[in-house]
Amino acid sequence: MLGTLCGDPRATSGRIVFDDKDITDWQTAKIMREAVAIVPEGRRVFSRMTVEENLAMGGFFAERDSFRSA
């Protein structure tokens, strides 16, 4: 389900709305630019990095001004 939010795999039915925008048909690269990304946890992908550094990797392609706290 989280992969589908980021465009891989593509949704086969329904629609995906993020921040009041229908992103169902957007390409994965555009979704990433809009600051939607999956940051793997628990697999030690970037084991030598801090939590903050790992989260920053998920927003690598996003504009800094588009970051917001959760």
PDB file of N, H, CA, C and O in Angstrom:
ATOM      1  N   MET A   1       0.817  -1.177   0.000  1.00  0.00           N
ATOM      2  CA  MET A   1       0.000   0.000   0.000  1.00  0.00           C
ATOM      3  C   MET A   1       0.876   1.261   0.000  1.00  0.00           C
ATOM      4  O   MET A   1       0.599   2.199  -0.748  1.00  0.00           O
ATOM      5  N   LEU A   2       1.909   1.294   0.815  1.00  0.00           N
ATOM      6  H   LEU A   2       2.133   0.532   1.423  1.00  0.00           H
ATOM      7  CA  LEU A   2       2.783   2.472   0.820  1.00  0.00           C
ATOM      8  C   LEU A   2       3.509   2.631  -0.508  1.00  0.00           C
ATOM      9  O   LEU A   2       3.726   3.751  -0.969  1.00  0.00           O
ATOM     10  N   GLY A   3       3.884   1.514  -1.124  1.00  0.00           N
ATOM     11  H   GLY A   3       3.707   0.604  -0.749  1.00  0.00           H
ATOM     12  CA  GLY A   3       4.522   1.587  -2.435  1.00  0.00           C
ATOM     13  C   GLY A   3       3.595   2.214  -3.463  1.00  0.00           C
ATOM     14  O   GLY A   3       4.028   3.016  -4.290  1.00  0.00           O
ATOM     15  N   THR A   4       2.319   1.848  -3.410  1.00  0.00           N
ATOM     16  H   THR A   4       1.967   1.196  -2.738  1.00  0.00           H
ATOM     17  CA  THR A   4       1.339   2.403  -4.345  1.00  0.00           C
ATOM     18  C   THR A   4       1.204   3.908  -4.156  1.00  0.00           C
ATOM     19  O   THR A   4       1.011   4.637  -5.129  1.00  0.00           O
ATOM     20  N   LEU A   5       1.301   4.380  -2.924  1.00  0.00           N
ATOM     21  H   LEU A   5       1.457   3.788  -2.133  1.00  0.00           H
ATOM     22  CA  LEU A   5       1.265   5.826  -2.668  1.00  0.00           C
ATOM     23  C   LEU A   5       2.376   6.537  -3.431  1.00  0.00           C
ATOM     24  O   LEU A   5       2.196   7.661  -3.898  1.00  0.00           O
ATOM     25  N   CYS A   6       3.525   5.874  -3.556  1.00  0.00           N
ATOM     26  H   CYS A   6       3.671   4.960  -3.176  1.00  0.00           H
ATOM     27  CA  CYS A   6       4.666   6.467  -4.266  1.00  0.00           C
ATOM     28  C   CYS A   6       4.715   6.074  -5.740  1.00  0.00           C
ATOM     29  O   CYS A   6       5.648   6.457  -6.446  1.00  0.00           O
ATOM     30  N   GLY A   7       3.731   5.320  -6.211  1.00  0.00           N
ATOM     31  H   GLY A   7       2.974   5.009  -5.637  1.00  0.00           H
ATOM     32  CA  GLY A   7       3.643   5.019  -7.637  1.00  0.00           C
ATOM     33  C   GLY A   7       4.246   3.700  -8.073  1.00  0.00           C
ATOM     34  O   GLY A   7       4.356   3.454  -9.274  1.00  0.00           O
ATOM     35  N   ASP A   8       4.644   2.836  -7.138  1.00  0.00           N
ATOM     36  H   ASP A   8       4.555   3.037  -6.162  1.00  0.00           H
ATOM     37  CA  ASP A   8       5.219   1.541  -7.523  1.00  0.00           C
ATOM     38  C   ASP A   8       4.828   0.490  -6.501  1.00  0.00           C
ATOM     39  O   ASP A   8       5.409   0.463  -5.416  1.00  0.00           O
ATOM     40  N   PRO A   9       3.874  -0.372  -6.795  1.00  0.00           N
ATOM     41  CA  PRO A   9       3.178  -0.551  -8.071  1.00  0.00           C
ATOM     42  C   PRO A   9       2.086   0.504  -8.273  1.00  0.00           C
ATOM     43  O   PRO A   9       1.642   1.152  -7.325  1.00  0.00           O
ATOM     44  N   ARG A  10       1.676   0.656  -9.511  1.00  0.00           N
ATOM     45  H   ARG A  10       2.037   0.130 -10.281  1.00  0.00           H
ATOM     46  CA  ARG A  10       0.635   1.622  -9.848  1.00  0.00           C
ATOM     47  C   ARG A  10      -0.708   1.145  -9.299  1.00  0.00           C
ATOM     48  O   ARG A  10      -0.951  -0.059  -9.217  1.00  0.00           O
ATOM     49  N   ALA A  11      -1.561   2.060  -8.931  1.00  0.00           N
ATOM     50  H   ALA A  11      -1.363   3.038  -8.998  1.00  0.00           H
ATOM     51  CA  ALA A  11      -2.912   1.725  -8.482  1.00  0.00           C
ATOM     52  C   ALA A  11      -3.711   1.188  -9.665  1.00  0.00           C
ATOM     53  O   ALA A  11      -3.647   1.740 -10.763  1.00  0.00           O
ATOM     54  N   THR A  12      -4.463   0.112  -9.442  1.00  0.00           N
ATOM     55  H   THR A  12      -4.515  -0.337  -8.550  1.00  0.00           H
ATOM     56  CA  THR A  12      -5.272  -0.469 -10.517  1.00  0.00           C
ATOM     57  C   THR A  12      -6.739  -0.059 -10.410  1.00  0.00           C
ATOM     58  O   THR A  12      -7.510  -0.243 -11.352  1.00  0.00           O
ATOM     59  N   SER A  13      -7.119   0.492  -9.271  1.00  0.00           N
ATOM     60  H   SER A  13      -6.493   0.641  -8.505  1.00  0.00           H
ATOM     61  CA  SER A  13      -8.478   1.002  -9.111  1.00  0.00           C
ATOM     62  C   SER A  13      -8.478   2.057  -8.010  1.00  0.00           C
ATOM     63  O   SER A  13      -7.524   2.168  -7.239  1.00  0.00           O
ATOM     64  N   GLY A  14      -9.545   2.816  -7.950  1.00  0.00           N
ATOM     65  H   GLY A  14     -10.319   2.726  -8.577  1.00  0.00           H
ATOM     66  CA  GLY A  14      -9.635   3.875  -6.954  1.00  0.00           C
ATOM     67  C   GLY A  14      -8.747   5.054  -7.309  1.00  0.00           C
ATOM     68  O   GLY A  14      -8.301   5.197  -8.447  1.00  0.00           O
ATOM     69  N   ARG A  15      -8.502   5.885  -6.327  1.00  0.00           N
ATOM     70  H   ARG A  15      -8.865   5.768  -5.402  1.00  0.00           H
ATOM     71  CA  ARG A  15      -7.640   7.032  -6.556  1.00  0.00           C
ATOM     72  C   ARG A  15      -6.836   7.324  -5.300  1.00  0.00           C
ATOM     73  O   ARG A  15      -7.213   6.920  -4.200  1.00  0.00           O
ATOM     74  N   ILE A  16      -5.726   8.030  -5.475  1.00  0.00           N
ATOM     75  H   ILE A  16      -5.420   8.358  -6.369  1.00  0.00           H
ATOM     76  CA  ILE A  16      -4.848   8.399  -4.370  1.00  0.00           C
ATOM     77  C   ILE A  16      -4.849   9.916  -4.275  1.00  0.00           C
ATOM     78  O   ILE A  16      -4.501  10.605  -5.234  1.00  0.00           O
ATOM     79  N   VAL A  17      -5.240  10.432  -3.123  1.00  0.00           N
ATOM     80  H   VAL A  17      -5.523   9.872  -2.344  1.00  0.00           H
ATOM     81  CA  VAL A  17      -5.287  11.875  -2.902  1.00  0.00           C
ATOM     82  C   VAL A  17      -4.296  12.209  -1.792  1.00  0.00           C
ATOM     83  O   VAL A  17      -4.357  11.641  -0.701  1.00  0.00           O
ATOM     84  N   PHE A  18      -3.393  13.126  -2.078  1.00  0.00           N
ATOM     85  H   PHE A  18      -3.344  13.587  -2.965  1.00  0.00           H
ATOM     86  CA  PHE A  18      -2.408  13.578  -1.103  1.00  0.00           C
ATOM     87  C   PHE A  18      -2.410  15.094  -1.079  1.00  0.00           C
ATOM     88  O   PHE A  18      -2.262  15.739  -2.117  1.00  0.00           O
ATOM     89  N   ASP A  19      -2.575  15.657   0.094  1.00  0.00           N
ATOM     90  H   ASP A  19      -2.694  15.133   0.937  1.00  0.00           H
ATOM     91  CA  ASP A  19      -2.573  17.117   0.240  1.00  0.00           C
ATOM     92  C   ASP A  19      -3.614  17.767  -0.675  1.00  0.00           C
ATOM     93  O   ASP A  19      -3.349  18.795  -1.298  1.00  0.00           O
ATOM     94  N   ASP A  20      -4.788  17.162  -0.746  1.00  0.00           N
ATOM     95  H   ASP A  20      -5.003  16.327  -0.240  1.00  0.00           H
ATOM     96  CA  ASP A  20      -5.907  17.628  -1.579  1.00  0.00           C
ATOM     97  C   ASP A  20      -5.633  17.570  -3.079  1.00  0.00           C
ATOM     98  O   ASP A  20      -6.335  18.223  -3.852  1.00  0.00           O
ATOM     99  N   LYS A  21      -4.622  16.798  -3.510  1.00  0.00           N
ATOM    100  H   LYS A  21      -4.052  16.268  -2.882  1.00  0.00           H
ATOM    101  CA  LYS A  21      -4.317  16.641  -4.935  1.00  0.00           C
ATOM    102  C   LYS A  21      -4.483  15.175  -5.309  1.00  0.00           C
ATOM    103  O   LYS A  21      -4.015  14.291  -4.592  1.00  0.00           O
ATOM    104  N   ASP A  22      -5.158  14.914  -6.444  1.00  0.00           N
ATOM    105  H   ASP A  22      -5.538  15.632  -7.027  1.00  0.00           H
ATOM    106  CA  ASP A  22      -5.275  13.547  -6.948  1.00  0.00           C
ATOM    107  C   ASP A  22      -3.960  13.190  -7.637  1.00  0.00           C
ATOM    108  O   ASP A  22      -3.656  13.714  -8.709  1.00  0.00           O
ATOM    109  N   ILE A  23      -3.181  12.298  -7.023  1.00  0.00           N
ATOM    110  H   ILE A  23      -3.428  11.872  -6.152  1.00  0.00           H
ATOM    111  CA  ILE A  23      -1.863  11.937  -7.561  1.00  0.00           C
ATOM    112  C   ILE A  23      -1.868  10.545  -8.192  1.00  0.00           C
ATOM    113  O   ILE A  23      -0.806   9.992  -8.481  1.00  0.00           O
ATOM    114  N   THR A  24      -3.057   9.977  -8.408  1.00  0.00           N
ATOM    115  H   THR A  24      -3.919  10.426  -8.174  1.00  0.00           H
ATOM    116  CA  THR A  24      -3.179   8.611  -8.910  1.00  0.00           C
ATOM    117  C   THR A  24      -2.381   8.378 -10.183  1.00  0.00           C
ATOM    118  O   THR A  24      -1.711   7.352 -10.304  1.00  0.00           O
ATOM    119  N   ASP A  25      -2.434   9.293 -11.124  1.00  0.00           N
ATOM    120  H   ASP A  25      -2.978  10.126 -11.026  1.00  0.00           H
ATOM    121  CA  ASP A  25      -1.783   9.094 -12.423  1.00  0.00           C
ATOM    122  C   ASP A  25      -0.422   9.769 -12.540  1.00  0.00           C
ATOM    123  O   ASP A  25       0.167   9.772 -13.621  1.00  0.00           O
ATOM    124  N   TRP A  26       0.083  10.334 -11.466  1.00  0.00           N
ATOM    125  H   TRP A  26      -0.395  10.331 -10.588  1.00  0.00           H
ATOM    126  CA  TRP A  26       1.394  10.984 -11.513  1.00  0.00           C
ATOM    127  C   TRP A  26       2.497   9.947 -11.653  1.00  0.00           C
ATOM    128  O   TRP A  26       2.378   8.831 -11.147  1.00  0.00           O
ATOM    129  N   GLN A  27       3.557  10.312 -12.332  1.00  0.00           N
ATOM    130  H   GLN A  27       3.654  11.219 -12.743  1.00  0.00           H
ATOM    131  CA  GLN A  27       4.743   9.468 -12.423  1.00  0.00           C
ATOM    132  C   GLN A  27       5.473   9.493 -11.079  1.00  0.00           C
ATOM    133  O   GLN A  27       5.383  10.471 -10.337  1.00  0.00           O
ATOM    134  N   THR A  28       6.193   8.419 -10.772  1.00  0.00           N
ATOM    135  H   THR A  28       6.266   7.625 -11.376  1.00  0.00           H
ATOM    136  CA  THR A  28       6.904   8.310  -9.496  1.00  0.00           C
ATOM    137  C   THR A  28       7.834   9.495  -9.260  1.00  0.00           C
ATOM    138  O   THR A  28       7.901  10.004  -8.141  1.00  0.00           O
ATOM    139  N   ALA A  29       8.549   9.944 -10.281  1.00  0.00           N
ATOM    140  H   ALA A  29       8.494   9.531 -11.190  1.00  0.00           H
ATOM    141  CA  ALA A  29       9.476  11.074 -10.122  1.00  0.00           C
ATOM    142  C   ALA A  29       8.738  12.335  -9.675  1.00  0.00           C
ATOM    143  O   ALA A  29       9.242  13.084  -8.838  1.00  0.00           O
ATOM    144  N   LYS A  30       7.554  12.573 -10.223  1.00  0.00           N
ATOM    145  H   LYS A  30       7.145  11.965 -10.903  1.00  0.00           H
ATOM    146  CA  LYS A  30       6.782  13.751  -9.821  1.00  0.00           C
ATOM    147  C   LYS A  30       6.307  13.602  -8.380  1.00  0.00           C
ATOM    148  O   LYS A  30       6.317  14.568  -7.617  1.00  0.00           O
ATOM    149  N   ILE A  31       5.894  12.401  -8.010  1.00  0.00           N
ATOM    150  H   ILE A  31       5.886  11.617  -8.630  1.00  0.00           H
ATOM    151  CA  ILE A  31       5.465  12.161  -6.632  1.00  0.00           C
ATOM    152  C   ILE A  31       6.621  12.448  -5.675  1.00  0.00           C
ATOM    153  O   ILE A  31       6.420  13.059  -4.625  1.00  0.00           O
ATOM    154  N   MET A  32       7.818  12.015  -6.028  1.00  0.00           N
ATOM    155  H   MET A  32       7.982  11.520  -6.881  1.00  0.00           H
ATOM    156  CA  MET A  32       8.993  12.265  -5.187  1.00  0.00           C
ATOM    157  C   MET A  32       9.275  13.757  -5.058  1.00  0.00           C
ATOM    158  O   MET A  32       9.625  14.236  -3.979  1.00  0.00           O
ATOM    159  N   ARG A  33       9.123  14.489  -6.156  1.00  0.00           N
ATOM    160  H   ARG A  33       8.839  14.101  -7.032  1.00  0.00           H
ATOM    161  CA  ARG A  33       9.366  15.935  -6.106  1.00  0.00           C
ATOM    162  C   ARG A  33       8.365  16.647  -5.202  1.00  0.00           C
ATOM    163  O   ARG A  33       8.663  17.703  -4.644  1.00  0.00           O
ATOM    164  N   GLU A  34       7.176  16.061  -5.062  1.00  0.00           N
ATOM    165  H   GLU A  34       6.934  15.203  -5.515  1.00  0.00           H
ATOM    166  CA  GLU A  34       6.145  16.656  -4.204  1.00  0.00           C
ATOM    167  C   GLU A  34       6.334  16.257  -2.743  1.00  0.00           C
ATOM    168  O   GLU A  34       5.458  16.499  -1.912  1.00  0.00           O
ATOM    169  N   ALA A  35       7.482  15.644  -2.430  1.00  0.00           N
ATOM    170  H   ALA A  35       8.194  15.448  -3.105  1.00  0.00           H
ATOM    171  CA  ALA A  35       7.867  15.300  -1.047  1.00  0.00           C
ATOM    172  C   ALA A  35       7.107  14.120  -0.465  1.00  0.00           C
ATOM    173  O   ALA A  35       6.896  14.061   0.746  1.00  0.00           O
ATOM    174  N   VAL A  36       6.692  13.183  -1.305  1.00  0.00           N
ATOM    175  H   VAL A  36       6.863  13.231  -2.289  1.00  0.00           H
ATOM    176  CA  VAL A  36       6.119  11.933  -0.824  1.00  0.00           C
ATOM    177  C   VAL A  36       7.150  10.862  -1.100  1.00  0.00           C
ATOM    178  O   VAL A  36       7.490  10.606  -2.255  1.00  0.00           O
ATOM    179  N   ALA A  37       7.648  10.239  -0.060  1.00  0.00           N
ATOM    180  H   ALA A  37       7.373  10.447   0.878  1.00  0.00           H
ATOM    181  CA  ALA A  37       8.673   9.209  -0.236  1.00  0.00           C
ATOM    182  C   ALA A  37       8.581   8.196   0.889  1.00  0.00           C
ATOM    183  O   ALA A  37       8.081   8.492   1.975  1.00  0.00           O
ATOM    184  N   ILE A  38       9.064   7.013   0.618  1.00  0.00           N
ATOM    185  H   ILE A  38       9.471   6.772  -0.264  1.00  0.00           H
ATOM    186  CA  ILE A  38       9.141   5.967   1.628  1.00  0.00           C
ATOM    187  C   ILE A  38      10.573   5.927   2.142  1.00  0.00           C
ATOM    188  O   ILE A  38      11.522   5.881   1.360  1.00  0.00           O
ATOM    189  N   VAL A  39      10.719   5.945   3.445  1.00  0.00           N
ATOM    190  H   VAL A  39       9.947   5.983   4.080  1.00  0.00           H
ATOM    191  CA  VAL A  39      12.033   5.816   4.066  1.00  0.00           C
ATOM    192  C   VAL A  39      12.041   4.473   4.784  1.00  0.00           C
ATOM    193  O   VAL A  39      11.400   4.331   5.825  1.00  0.00           O
ATOM    194  N   PRO A  40      12.763   3.474   4.242  1.00  0.00           N
ATOM    195  CA  PRO A  40      12.773   2.147   4.879  1.00  0.00           C
ATOM    196  C   PRO A  40      13.287   2.230   6.312  1.00  0.00           C
ATOM    197  O   PRO A  40      14.202   2.997   6.611  1.00  0.00           O
ATOM    198  N   GLU A  41      12.690   1.435   7.190  1.00  0.00           N
ATOM    199  H   GLU A  41      11.947   0.812   6.947  1.00  0.00           H
ATOM    200  CA  GLU A  41      13.109   1.389   8.590  1.00  0.00           C
ATOM    201  C   GLU A  41      13.172  -0.071   8.999  1.00  0.00           C
ATOM    202  O   GLU A  41      12.366  -0.887   8.551  1.00  0.00           O
ATOM    203  N   GLY A  42      14.108  -0.386   9.828  1.00  0.00           N
ATOM    204  H   GLY A  42      14.763   0.277  10.192  1.00  0.00           H
ATOM    205  CA  GLY A  42      14.201  -1.747  10.326  1.00  0.00           C
ATOM    206  C   GLY A  42      15.085  -2.646   9.494  1.00  0.00           C
ATOM    207  O   GLY A  42      15.419  -3.746   9.932  1.00  0.00           O
ATOM    208  N   ARG A  43      15.471  -2.220   8.320  1.00  0.00           N
ATOM    209  H   ARG A  43      15.199  -1.326   7.964  1.00  0.00           H
ATOM    210  CA  ARG A  43      16.336  -3.039   7.471  1.00  0.00           C
ATOM    211  C   ARG A  43      17.779  -2.561   7.511  1.00  0.00           C
ATOM    212  O   ARG A  43      18.648  -3.122   6.844  1.00  0.00           O
ATOM    213  N   ARG A  44      18.023  -1.534   8.288  1.00  0.00           N
ATOM    214  H   ARG A  44      17.317  -1.078   8.830  1.00  0.00           H
ATOM    215  CA  ARG A  44      19.377  -0.999   8.444  1.00  0.00           C
ATOM    216  C   ARG A  44      19.982  -0.590   7.102  1.00  0.00           C
ATOM    217  O   ARG A  44      21.167  -0.814   6.856  1.00  0.00           O
ATOM    218  N   VAL A  45      19.169   0.008   6.239  1.00  0.00           N
ATOM    219  H   VAL A  45      18.206   0.190   6.438  1.00  0.00           H
ATOM    220  CA  VAL A  45      19.630   0.409   4.913  1.00  0.00           C
ATOM    221  C   VAL A  45      20.783   1.396   5.015  1.00  0.00           C
ATOM    222  O   VAL A  45      21.798   1.249   4.334  1.00  0.00           O
ATOM    223  N   PHE A  46      20.625   2.391   5.859  1.00  0.00           N
ATOM    224  H   PHE A  46      19.800   2.511   6.412  1.00  0.00           H
ATOM    225  CA  PHE A  46      21.687   3.366   6.093  1.00  0.00           C
ATOM    226  C   PHE A  46      22.050   3.299   7.575  1.00  0.00           C
ATOM    227  O   PHE A  46      21.815   4.253   8.317  1.00  0.00           O
ATOM    228  N   SER A  47      22.608   2.200   7.996  1.00  0.00           N
ATOM    229  H   SER A  47      22.798   1.425   7.393  1.00  0.00           H
ATOM    230  CA  SER A  47      22.791   1.913   9.419  1.00  0.00           C
ATOM    231  C   SER A  47      23.732   2.872  10.137  1.00  0.00           C
ATOM    232  O   SER A  47      23.644   3.008  11.357  1.00  0.00           O
ATOM    233  N   ARG A  48      24.612   3.527   9.430  1.00  0.00           N
ATOM    234  H   ARG A  48      24.683   3.417   8.439  1.00  0.00           H
ATOM    235  CA  ARG A  48      25.552   4.444  10.085  1.00  0.00           C
ATOM    236  C   ARG A  48      25.037   5.877  10.145  1.00  0.00           C
ATOM    237  O   ARG A  48      25.729   6.771  10.632  1.00  0.00           O
ATOM    238  N   MET A  49      23.833   6.089   9.652  1.00  0.00           N
ATOM    239  H   MET A  49      23.272   5.363   9.256  1.00  0.00           H
ATOM    240  CA  MET A  49      23.267   7.433   9.647  1.00  0.00           C
ATOM    241  C   MET A  49      22.290   7.593  10.808  1.00  0.00           C
ATOM    242  O   MET A  49      21.722   6.614  11.291  1.00  0.00           O
ATOM    243  N   THR A  50      22.102   8.826  11.248  1.00  0.00           N
ATOM    244  H   THR A  50      22.564   9.622  10.856  1.00  0.00           H
ATOM    245  CA  THR A  50      21.130   9.118  12.303  1.00  0.00           C
ATOM    246  C   THR A  50      19.716   9.019  11.734  1.00  0.00           C
ATOM    247  O   THR A  50      19.532   8.946  10.519  1.00  0.00           O
ATOM    248  N   VAL A  51      18.727   9.016  12.616  1.00  0.00           N
ATOM    249  H   VAL A  51      18.876   9.075  13.603  1.00  0.00           H
ATOM    250  CA  VAL A  51      17.334   9.008  12.174  1.00  0.00           C
ATOM    251  C   VAL A  51      17.065  10.218  11.288  1.00  0.00           C
ATOM    252  O   VAL A  51      16.437  10.094  10.237  1.00  0.00           O
ATOM    253  N   GLU A  52      17.538  11.382  11.708  1.00  0.00           N
ATOM    254  H   GLU A  52      18.049  11.482  12.562  1.00  0.00           H
ATOM    255  CA  GLU A  52      17.327  12.600  10.918  1.00  0.00           C
ATOM    256  C   GLU A  52      17.951  12.478   9.529  1.00  0.00           C
ATOM    257  O   GLU A  52      17.341  12.883   8.540  1.00  0.00           O
ATOM    258  N   GLU A  53      19.158  11.927   9.448  1.00  0.00           N
ATOM    259  H   GLU A  53      19.653  11.598  10.252  1.00  0.00           H
ATOM    260  CA  GLU A  53      19.825  11.753   8.150  1.00  0.00           C
ATOM    261  C   GLU A  53      19.063  10.756   7.279  1.00  0.00           C
ATOM    262  O   GLU A  53      18.950  10.961   6.070  1.00  0.00           O
ATOM    263  N   ASN A  54      18.535   9.675   7.873  1.00  0.00           N
ATOM    264  H   ASN A  54      18.627   9.509   8.855  1.00  0.00           H
ATOM    265  CA  ASN A  54      17.741   8.713   7.121  1.00  0.00           C
ATOM    266  C   ASN A  54      16.481   9.360   6.565  1.00  0.00           C
ATOM    267  O   ASN A  54      16.124   9.135   5.409  1.00  0.00           O
ATOM    268  N   LEU A  55      15.808  10.162   7.382  1.00  0.00           N
ATOM    269  H   LEU A  55      16.099  10.345   8.322  1.00  0.00           H
ATOM    270  CA  LEU A  55      14.603  10.844   6.912  1.00  0.00           C
ATOM    271  C   LEU A  55      14.921  11.842   5.811  1.00  0.00           C
ATOM    272  O   LEU A  55      14.136  12.000   4.876  1.00  0.00           O
ATOM    273  N   ALA A  56      16.052  12.513   5.906  1.00  0.00           N
ATOM    274  H   ALA A  56      16.690  12.384   6.666  1.00  0.00           H
ATOM    275  CA  ALA A  56      16.463  13.458   4.862  1.00  0.00           C
ATOM    276  C   ALA A  56      16.673  12.736   3.535  1.00  0.00           C
ATOM    277  O   ALA A  56      16.429  13.316   2.476  1.00  0.00           O
ATOM    278  N   MET A  57      17.119  11.489   3.573  1.00  0.00           N
ATOM    279  H   MET A  57      17.317  11.018   4.432  1.00  0.00           H
ATOM    280  CA  MET A  57      17.303  10.715   2.335  1.00  0.00           C
ATOM    281  C   MET A  57      15.973  10.543   1.611  1.00  0.00           C
ATOM    282  O   MET A  57      15.930  10.553   0.380  1.00  0.00           O
ATOM    283  N   GLY A  58      14.888  10.386   2.368  1.00  0.00           N
ATOM    284  H   GLY A  58      14.924  10.378   3.367  1.00  0.00           H
ATOM    285  CA  GLY A  58      13.568  10.251   1.760  1.00  0.00           C
ATOM    286  C   GLY A  58      13.121  11.513   1.052  1.00  0.00           C
ATOM    287  O   GLY A  58      12.300  11.449   0.136  1.00  0.00           O
ATOM    288  N   GLY A  59      13.642  12.656   1.456  1.00  0.00           N
ATOM    289  H   GLY A  59      14.309  12.708   2.200  1.00  0.00           H
ATOM    290  CA  GLY A  59      13.280  13.934   0.848  1.00  0.00           C
ATOM    291  C   GLY A  59      14.376  14.515  -0.011  1.00  0.00           C
ATOM    292  O   GLY A  59      14.400  15.722  -0.252  1.00  0.00           O
ATOM    293  N   PHE A  60      15.289  13.674  -0.480  1.00  0.00           N
ATOM    294  H   PHE A  60      15.270  12.694  -0.284  1.00  0.00           H
ATOM    295  CA  PHE A  60      16.457  14.136  -1.227  1.00  0.00           C
ATOM    296  C   PHE A  60      16.091  15.006  -2.425  1.00  0.00           C
ATOM    297  O   PHE A  60      16.768  15.998  -2.694  1.00  0.00           O
ATOM    298  N   PHE A  61      15.023  14.647  -3.150  1.00  0.00           N
ATOM    299  H   PHE A  61      14.473  13.841  -2.931  1.00  0.00           H
ATOM    300  CA  PHE A  61      14.651  15.383  -4.357  1.00  0.00           C
ATOM    301  C   PHE A  61      13.660  16.509  -4.079  1.00  0.00           C
ATOM    302  O   PHE A  61      13.293  17.250  -4.991  1.00  0.00           O
ATOM    303  N   ALA A  62      13.227  16.642  -2.838  1.00  0.00           N
ATOM    304  H   ALA A  62      13.524  16.040  -2.097  1.00  0.00           H
ATOM    305  CA  ALA A  62      12.233  17.663  -2.499  1.00  0.00           C
ATOM    306  C   ALA A  62      12.902  19.012  -2.280  1.00  0.00           C
ATOM    307  O   ALA A  62      14.062  19.094  -1.877  1.00  0.00           O
ATOM    308  N   GLU A  63      12.155  20.049  -2.550  1.00  0.00           N
ATOM    309  H   GLU A  63      11.213  19.983  -2.878  1.00  0.00           H
ATOM    310  CA  GLU A  63      12.618  21.397  -2.243  1.00  0.00           C
ATOM    311  C   GLU A  63      12.625  21.563  -0.729  1.00  0.00           C
ATOM    312  O   GLU A  63      11.689  21.122  -0.061  1.00  0.00           O
ATOM    313  N   ARG A  64      13.638  22.178  -0.184  1.00  0.00           N
ATOM    314  H   ARG A  64      14.398  22.536  -0.726  1.00  0.00           H
ATOM    315  CA  ARG A  64      13.774  22.346   1.260  1.00  0.00           C
ATOM    316  C   ARG A  64      12.555  23.066   1.851  1.00  0.00           C
ATOM    317  O   ARG A  64      12.127  22.745   2.959  1.00  0.00           O
ATOM    318  N   ASP A  65      11.999  24.027   1.127  1.00  0.00           N
ATOM    319  H   ASP A  65      12.347  24.288   0.226  1.00  0.00           H
ATOM    320  CA  ASP A  65      10.849  24.780   1.626  1.00  0.00           C
ATOM    321  C   ASP A  65       9.597  23.919   1.759  1.00  0.00           C
ATOM    322  O   ASP A  65       8.662  24.296   2.465  1.00  0.00           O
ATOM    323  N   SER A  66       9.568  22.765   1.086  1.00  0.00           N
ATOM    324  H   SER A  66      10.327  22.459   0.512  1.00  0.00           H
ATOM    325  CA  SER A  66       8.371  21.931   1.126  1.00  0.00           C
ATOM    326  C   SER A  66       8.362  20.980   2.315  1.00  0.00           C
ATOM    327  O   SER A  66       7.362  20.298   2.540  1.00  0.00           O
ATOM    328  N   PHE A  67       9.452  20.914   3.084  1.00  0.00           N
ATOM    329  H   PHE A  67      10.264  21.467   2.901  1.00  0.00           H
ATOM    330  CA  PHE A  67       9.501  20.035   4.254  1.00  0.00           C
ATOM    331  C   PHE A  67       8.532  20.545   5.309  1.00  0.00           C
ATOM    332  O   PHE A  67       8.359  21.750   5.486  1.00  0.00           O
ATOM    333  N   ARG A  68       7.923  19.632   5.985  1.00  0.00           N
ATOM    334  H   ARG A  68       8.064  18.652   5.841  1.00  0.00           H
ATOM    335  CA  ARG A  68       7.065  19.993   7.103  1.00  0.00           C
ATOM    336  C   ARG A  68       7.189  18.918   8.170  1.00  0.00           C
ATOM    337  O   ARG A  68       7.479  17.762   7.863  1.00  0.00           O
ATOM    338  N   SER A  69       6.975  19.289   9.387  1.00  0.00           N
ATOM    339  H   SER A  69       6.739  20.228   9.636  1.00  0.00           H
ATOM    340  CA  SER A  69       7.096  18.321  10.471  1.00  0.00           C
ATOM    341  C   SER A  69       5.806  17.526  10.600  1.00  0.00           C
ATOM    342  O   SER A  69       4.719  18.010  10.283  1.00  0.00           O
ATOM    343  N   ALA A  70       5.953  16.300  11.072  1.00  0.00           N
ATOM    344  H   ALA A  70       6.836  15.907  11.330  1.00  0.00           H
ATOM    345  CA  ALA A  70       4.782  15.429  11.235  1.00  0.00           C
ATOM    346  C   ALA A  70       4.316  15.460  12.671  1.00  0.00           C
ATOM    347  O   ALA A  70       3.341  14.794  13.018  1.00  0.00           O
TER     348      ALA A  70
END
